[in-house]
């Protein structure tokens, strides 16, 4: 049996935590909550969430600090930041740290659901093994698939999965060792 998807929400406002529980639990998503960054880090280490939603302004640490600590546990965790008063500089800092997206309060629950669904899909793509053909199997025409079996190519496939849902330009460099 497949494990239920887990969403970790870290926010110091009880109403925000309740909003996420009511919006996602009815869709079969386990909503894990914490009201401080330290509590969120503990939940992340014990429960292994699939997607994180962090408020940028928490009582003990910033959401950016929490992201840095959580990435030490799971570098592939897609994280969406929410804030009531973030600046563009904060958004840029969050992007540099590898967050998935950024929303301002008040939250549009439809937009939140869409982002969370995309983040779950990204997580699935990053954890699902890449299916490669058997040796000697006929290779489809160029442009239909990517071919490669080595550890370096597996890392390329994972990198592609991390950015596939975003509208951005990516440069993949091959460095021989």
C-alpha positions in Angstrom: 0.0 0.0 0.0 1.3 3.4 -1.0 2.1 5.9 1.8 -0.3 8.9 2.2 1.2 12.2 0.9 2.5 14.4 3.7 2.3 18.2 3.8 4.2 20.0 6.5 2.9 23.5 7.3 4.9 25.7 9.7 3.1 28.9 10.7 2.6 30.7 14.0 -1.0 31.6 13.2 -3.5 28.8 14.3 -6.0 30.0 11.7 -3.5 29.3 8.9 -2.7 25.8 10.2 -6.5 25.1 10.4 -7.0 26.4 6.9 -4.5 23.9 5.6 -5.9 21.0 7.6 -9.4 21.7 6.4 -8.3 22.2 2.7 -6.1 19.2 2.3 -7.1 16.4 4.8 -10.4 15.9 3.0 -8.3 15.1 -0.1 -6.4 12.3 1.6 -3.3 14.4 2.4 -1.8 14.1 5.8 -1.2 17.6 7.1 1.6 17.9 9.6 1.7 21.3 11.5 4.1 23.2 13.7 3.9 26.7 15.1 7.7 27.4 15.4 10.7 26.6 13.2 12.3 24.3 15.7 9.0 22.3 16.0 8.8 22.2 12.2 12.4 20.9 12.0 11.6 18.2 14.5 8.4 17.2 12.6 10.4 17.2 9.3 13.1 14.9 10.7 10.6 12.5 12.3 7.7 12.4 9.7 9.6 12.9 6.4 7.1 15.2 4.6 6.7 15.3 0.8 6.1 19.1 0.6 6.7 22.0 3.0 4.9 25.3 3.5 6.8 27.7 5.7 5.9 31.1 6.9 8.8 33.5 6.5 8.3 35.2 9.8 8.3 32.7 12.7 8.7 33.4 16.4 12.1 31.7 16.8 13.8 31.6 13.4 13.0 32.9 9.9 11.5 30.6 7.4 14.7 30.9 5.4 16.7 29.6 8.4 14.2 26.7 8.7 14.6 25.9 5.0 18.4 25.7 5.3 18.1 23.3 8.2 15.4 21.2 6.5 17.5 20.9 3.4 20.2 19.2 5.5 17.6 16.5 6.2 16.1 16.4 2.7 17.6 18.5 -0.1 14.8 17.6 -2.5 11.9 18.8 -0.3 9.8 21.3 -2.3 9.0 24.3 -0.1 6.5 27.0 -0.6 6.9 30.2 1.4 4.0 32.2 2.7 4.2 35.6 4.3 2.1 38.6 5.3 4.9 41.1 4.7 7.7 39.8 2.6 9.8 42.0 0.3 11.2 41.2 -3.1 14.7 40.9 -1.5 13.3 38.1 0.8 11.7 36.4 -2.2 15.1 36.5 -4.0 16.9 35.1 -1.0 14.3 32.3 -0.8 14.8 31.5 -4.5 18.5 31.3 -4.0 18.0 28.8 -1.3 15.9 26.6 -3.6 12.4 27.2 -2.5 9.6 26.0 -4.8 7.4 29.1 -4.8 6.3 32.2 -2.7 2.8 33.4 -1.7 1.6 36.4 0.2 -1.3 36.4 2.7 -4.2 36.5 2.5 -4.0 33.2 0.8 -6.1 32.2 -2.2 -6.8 28.6 -1.4 -7.2 27.6 -5.1 -3.8 29.0 -5.9 -2.4 27.2 -2.8 -3.9 23.9 -3.9 -2.5 24.2 -7.4 1.0 25.0 -6.1 0.8 22.1 -3.6 -0.3 19.7 -6.3 2.6 20.8 -8.5 5.0 20.4 -5.6 3.7 16.9 -4.9 4.2 16.0 -8.6 7.7 17.4 -8.5 8.5 15.4 -5.4 7.1 12.3 -7.1 9.3 12.9 -10.1 12.4 13.3 -8.0 11.9 10.1 -6.1 10.5 7.9 -8.8 13.3 5.8 -10.4 14.0 6.7 -14.0 13.0 3.9 -16.3 15.8 3.1 -18.7 15.6 0.5 -21.5 17.4 -2.8 -21.5 20.8 -3.2 -23.1 20.4 -4.0 -26.8 16.9 -2.6 -26.9 16.1 -0.5 -29.9 16.5 3.2 -29.2 13.6 5.5 -30.3 14.3 8.4 -32.8 16.3 11.3 -31.5 14.3 13.8 -29.5 11.9 11.1 -28.2 13.8 10.2 -25.1 17.1 10.8 -23.4 19.5 7.9 -23.3 22.0 7.3 -20.5 22.5 4.8 -17.7 25.4 6.0 -15.6 25.3 7.7 -12.2 26.0 11.0 -13.8 23.0 10.8 -16.1 20.8 9.7 -13.2 21.8 13.0 -11.5 20.9 14.9 -14.7 17.5 13.2 -14.8 16.9 14.2 -11.1 17.9 17.8 -11.9 15.5 17.9 -14.8 12.7 16.6 -12.5 13.4 19.4 -10.0 12.8 22.2 -12.5 10.5 20.5 -15.0 7.4 22.3 -13.7 9.0 25.7 -13.7 9.0 28.2 -16.6 12.7 28.9 -16.7 15.9 28.4 -18.8 18.3 25.8 -17.5 21.9 25.1 -18.5 23.2 21.6 -17.8 27.0 21.4 -17.9 28.9 18.2 -18.2 32.2 18.2 -16.4 34.5 15.2 -17.0 36.3 14.0 -14.0 
